Amino acid sequence: MSNTISLEINKRTLSIDIGKIAKQADGSALLRYGDTMMLVTATSRKELKDASKAFLPLIVDYRENTYAAGKIPGGFFKREGRPSEREILIARLIDRPVRPLFPEGYFFDTQIVGLLLSADIENEPDTLGVIGASAALYFSDIPFSTPLGAVKVGIVDGKYVVNPTSHELERSPINMTVVSNEDGIIMIEAGAKEIEEDKILEGLSLAHETNQQIIKAQKDLYARLGLKKREFTAKVIDTEKLARLEKEYGPALFEAMQVRGKKANEAALAAVLASILTKVPEDKPEEKLEMKGLFGKLEEKLFRELVLKKALRTDGRQFDDIRPITSEVALLTRTHGSALFTRGETQALATVTLGTFDDAQRLDSLGAESKKRFMLHYNFPPFSVGEVGFLRGPGRREIGHGALAEKSILAAIPDDDKFPYTIRIVSDILESNGSSSMATVCGGILALMDAGVPLKMVVAGIAMGLVTGSDGY
């Protein structure tokens, strides 16, 4: 029986070979789209490494081997080193839609590895990584049962195209990646020029429709193969214990949730949890862990009720109320541009430095070497959340948030023939209580204006969340 999925997407064949290579992994998928090929593997421990940790220790790595494009790495050692920014961003792209779909209580060490084996430069590998992770997990014995589809959409000659080539994306006013499961869209990542809302919705609809074909192909093969998952009993909430906890501590927890101010709120919640845990004997660590889980579930339940039934946030704001905003420019005397943007308890110090074309960043990618004249670097020091930690190089989160803010501001940057300078924004987060990446966007724009950069437009950013229920959202 064939272990291969094959379907046509935009006049090119997407093929997925299950378990053809890397057979020692719990699951593996070899994907091909055009001449771009990727191997994605999934492996998960069968024993708990640390029973005291109640979270999924998931690692997602993605690597682009230079041999994939017929190149030898540069540098003295002539081999691949630490992951590039692009590799980190694609790893995060794979991670985001997959992580929430593991079953409740699955806390076994799990790793997904994506290796780019062949690159034709025209067909981007990022969506293959998501599909490959879905297939490697779905066709393994790991208890992951939600296949995913992922495509990219762009506008070419006024019409949406699924999985446009790299050259087509250069001409497209939008570059949007959409990941879906059977129920709906679960992740969107996009960069665009000014696009009307209806046009965005049209692209989302086309992408979701195409994703359903990819999902169906995976489900059809799974049904034919008759595979079995390893034994795992999904965590079931003890509803009686939860009800007793709500009766005894619900009012106190609800009151603590509404305490304003990050530190005061954290202290109030910690006090309620401590009062619950004092009633659990010290020699019963598993029961303490269970009570912490029930506490989290009760907090989630009360939060959802407040949002869905009373249309309020925990700090009493309406959904469209923005926290108090203050901004200041030109506060640093020797920088080319600077701005301090504060929203509630989130604060970003943004600076702009201008340089010549010689200062542009050289990108040694699998394709032709290119230069980047606009950069945004985001730093998140531990003191911004009142913690102690080492100041090392940028972490994955910092790279991801910086790329998000950079993508948001890019459309406002003047063309090099109008403004022949390299531009670097640095955003140092000085305080954080949510949406620091969007504070970076706002602060970055202010700093650019302070530096005298003739922007095409003024951009602002805001973060949103969605809470859904059976009777509304």
Secondary structure, DSSP 8 states (H G I E B T S, - for coil): ---EEEEEETTEEEEEEESSS-TTSSEEEEEEETTEEEEEEEEE-SS-S-TT--S--EEEEEEE-GGGGT----SSS-S--S--HHHHHHHHHHHHHHGGGS-TT--S-EEEEEEEEE--SSS-SHHHHHHHHHHHHHTSSSS-----EEEEEEEETTEEEES--HHHHHH-SEEEEEEE-SSSEEEEEEEESS--HHHHHHHHHHHHHHHHHHHHHHHHHHHHHT------------HHHHHHHHHHHHHHHHHHHT--SHHHHHHHHHHHHHHHHTTS-TT-HHHHHHHHHHHHHHHHHHHHHHHHHH---TTS--TT----EEEEES-SSSSSEEEEEEETTEEEEEEEEEE-GGGSEEE--SSS-EEE-EEEEEE--GGGGT------S--HHHHHHHHHHHHHHHTTS--TTTS--EEEEEEEEEE-SS-HHHHHHHHHHHHHHHTT---SS-----------BTTB-
